[in-house]
Every structure is written in structure tokens, then in C-alpha cells.
Amino acid sequence: MATLSLRIRDDLKRKVQELAASQGVSLNNFINASVAAAVAQHETLTFFGDRLRDVDLEALHNRVAATMRQTKPGDGPTAEELRQALGGD
């Protein structure tokens, strides 16, 4: 595991310490979790950006909207409805 020296404003450090304490974790664990969340968010956005790069977003929106119109409020689409909306067999 790597060790990192971090320079942080005093006021920000106090706020982060308070947040960590309110969640019952150490400052180190809070910072690790925050950095991991930022990395995961970036990787997720990159993944979906790559997946959607060549997708006709208007057509995708229309397919999702058509599926949503077929469902009743409070009911999620079935697995079969999702397969059909995605053009599956």
C-alpha cells in the first residue's frame, strides 16, 4: 500500500474530519473511499461513453419511452419487455 502526503487547507481538513467522524470512519478511510468513488465514477462514465458512442440516442430514447408507456405506474418492465425493447428475441 502506498503512502501519500497530502496538502489540504485547514478549513477543508476540519470539514472532512467532521464528515468522517459523522460516518464513523477514520479520516484515512474517508479519503480512500472518496477517491475510490471518484475513480469508479470516471470509469463508469468512460465505459458508458464508449458503449454509447455509436448509438442513435434518439432511437434509444424512443424505445425506452415506448416501453415505459406500456407499463403501469409502480410496475417495472419485465425481463421479456426489456429484451424486446433492446431488440432481442
DRENVOVO-504936 format. One line per 4 residues: their letters; for each residue x, y, z of N, C-alpha, C, CB. Coordinates in steps of 0.02 Angstrom, whole numbers. Each point is the difference from the previous one (the first is absolute). Glycine has a CB too. Layout:
% DRENVOVO-504936
A = X/Y/Z/X/Y/Z/X/Y/Z/X/Y/Z; ...
***
This chain:
% DRENVOVO-504936
MATL = 43/-59/0/-43/59/0/45/62/0/-94/-62/61; 76/111/-101/39/61/-6/-17/49/55/6/-17/-124; 43/58/142/-10/54/47/2/65/-39/51/-65/96; -97/110/-80/-6/62/-38/-1/58/49/-62/-58/-93
SLRI = 102/109/79/-3/61/40/-47/48/-36/119/-16/46; -168/41/-11/-52/41/-31/-1/69/32/-67/-102/-26; 71/153/-15/-8/68/24/-72/20/-9/121/30/-28; -152/-6/82/-71/17/-2/-11/61/45/-33/-121/-23
RDDL = -10/165/1/-15/60/41/-25/-22/69/-28/67/-104; 45/-29/155/-21/-16/68/-76/-5/7/104/56/42; -139/-8/-71/-73/-1/6/-31/-60/-35/1/124/5; 27/-144/-62/-25/-58/-35/14/-64/39/16/59/-110
KRKV = 44/-62/140/17/-59/40/-49/-7/58/121/13/-31; -138/41/64/-47/-4/56/-68/-26/-24/59/95/57; -82/-71/-114/-64/-22/-27/1/-74/-18/-20/116/-43; 75/-138/13/6/-71/-18/4/-43/62/59/32/-107
QELA = -23/-9/158/3/-38/63/-69/-6/31/117/40/18; -156/14/-21/-68/-2/27/-44/-50/-38/12/119/36; -6/-118/-103/-38/-47/-41/20/-72/16/-9/86/-91; 74/-98/96/23/-67/15/-26/-23/68/104/20/-69
ASQG = -99/24/118/-24/-17/68/-75/-14/-1/91/71/50; -129/-31/-88/-73/-11/-2/-18/-66/-32/-16/123/-7; 62/-150/-34/-12/-65/-31/34/-57/38/-8/58/-110; 42/-40/163/31/-50/42/62/-33/-30/-111/-19/46
VSLN = 146/57/-89/61/-28/-31/58/48/13/-69/-59/-89; 129/33/78/59/43/8/6/47/-59/58/-91/66; -19/143/-56/13/48/-55/32/-37/-59/15/94/83; 31/-139/-69/33/-38/-53/-50/-42/-39/104/-4/69
NFIN = -149/-31/-34/-50/-41/-34/-48/43/-40/9/-85/90; -28/143/-63/-45/44/-36/32/25/-65/-52/35/109; 115/-15/-105/35/25/-60/7/-57/-50/62/86/69; -44/-146/-46/6/-57/-46/-65/-14/-35/88/-48/73
ASVA = -143/48/-35/-66/-14/-30/-20/55/-49/-33/-61/104; 49/123/-88/-17/56/-44/39/-4/-65/-25/71/100; 88/-87/-96/42/-7/-60/-24/-60/-41/99/52/59; -114/-107/-25/-26/-59/-36/-65/15/-35/56/-74/84
AAVA = -100/112/-52/-64/19/-32/11/43/-61/-56/-7/111; 103/54/-107/15/43/-57/28/-41/-58/23/96/78; 21/-143/-63/28/-43/-53/-55/-44/-31/113/0/59; -155/-29/-17/-54/-42/-25/-48/40/-44/9/-72/102
QHET = -25/134/-81/-43/42/-40/31/14/-68/-46/52/104; 110/-35/-105/35/13/-63/-1/-62/-45/73/85/58; -57/-143/-29/1/-62/-39/-69/-17/-27/96/-40/68; -148/51/-28/-68/-14/-22/-20/46/-57/-30/-38/115
LTFF = 44/103/-108/-16/47/-54/38/-16/-64/-23/88/86; 86/-108/-78/40/-19/-59/-30/-62/-33/103/49/54; -121/-99/-14/-29/-61/-26/-64/14/-40/49/-63/97; -95/101/-66/-63/14/-34/10/47/-59/-61/-18/107
GDRL = 109/64/-101/15/43/-57/24/-40/-59/30/91/79; 13/-141/-66/24/-44/-54/-57/-42/-28/113/-4/54; -156/-22/-10/-56/-42/-23/-50/39/-41/15/-71/101; -25/136/-84/-51/40/-33/27/43/-58/-60/2/108
RDVD = 124/-7/-120/32/43/-50/-35/-5/-68/109/-13/61; -124/-47/-83/-29/-9/-67/-74/-16/2/111/-39/-38; -144/52/95/-71/-16/8/-41/60/-22/26/-80/95; -80/66/-129/-48/53/-17/-41/14/63/-6/-36/-124
LEAL = 25/90/159/-31/14/65/-74/16/-6/111/42/39; -131/-11/-94/-71/14/-8/-40/-64/-8/28/109/-54; -1/-157/17/-34/-64/-8/-2/-38/67/37/-6/-121; 17/9/158/2/-32/66/-52/32/46/122/-28/-15
HNRV = -125/93/15/-49/36/41/-71/-21/-19/78/97/11; -92/-101/-76/-66/-19/-23/-18/-71/21/14/77/-97; 34/-123/94/-13/-69/21/-14/-4/75/74/-42/-92; -36/79/131/-11/1/73/-68/31/15/124/7/21
AATM = -139/49/-53/-65/34/12/-58/-46/-20/54/112/-20; -48/-148/-35/-53/-46/-22/-10/-55/52/26/25/-121; 28/-51/147/-5/-52/52/-32/28/63/101/-57/-47; -81/118/66/-28/31/60/-75/12/-7/111/54/22
RQTK = -134/-37/-81/-72/12/-11/-40/-65/8/28/94/-77; 3/-151/67/-34/-64/5/-6/-25/72/41/-27/-113; -6/59/159/-2/-23/69/-48/43/41/118/-41/-9; -143/11/62/-44/36/45/42/35/53/-94/-84/-21
PGDG = 70/139/47/37/34/54/16/-48/56/-55/108/-30; 117/-106/52/21/-43/55/26/-68/-21/-82/59/68; 68/-79/-130/23/-64/-24/61/10/-45/-116/-48/7; 169/13/7/58/2/-44/-10/-45/-59/74/26/97
PTAE = -38/-14/-152/-6/-45/-58/26/-70/18/12/99/-78; -43/-148/46/23/-69/10/65/-10/-39/-119/-42/18; 152/-13/-3/61/-17/-36/-15/-7/-75/47/-57/103; -104/27/-119/-19/-9/-71/-11/67/-34/-53/-110/29
ELRQ = 19/157/6/-11/66/-29/66/37/-12/-110/5/58; 158/-14/-12/65/30/-10/36/-31/-60/6/23/123; -11/-89/-129/31/-34/-58/-30/27/-65/21/-105/70; -87/111/-72/-34/25/-60/20/72/-15/-97/-77/23
ALGG = 102/119/29/19/69/-10/71/6/-27/-78/32/93; 120/-79/-74/69/1/-23/8/-36/-67/37/4/118; -93/-26/-146/3/-32/-66/20/-73/3/29/110/-47; -33/-140/106/17/-71/8/-56/-44/-23/73/28/95
D = -59/-93/-96/-50/-49/-22/-49/-16/54/83/-48/-76
***
